[in-house]
Amino acid sequence: MARSRCIHRWRGVVDEGRLYQLVRQQGEVRERTIEVTFHTAGAEAYAFTFG
C-alpha cells in the first residue's frame, strides 16, 4: 500500500487542565500517526481512543 505524507501544522495553547481534541478523523478509518511537541516544560499528555 502506498502511503502519503500529509503534514498539518497547528499551534495551540494549553491554558488549563482539561481534555483537548487534537485530531478529528473523517472519511476512511485507518491507522494514523501524529506527533505532538510541547515547547515549554510542565505539560502532561494522555491518549484516549474511542470506537
PyMOL commands that set and color helices and strands:
alter all, ss='L'
color gray80, all
deselect
rebuild
show_as cartoon
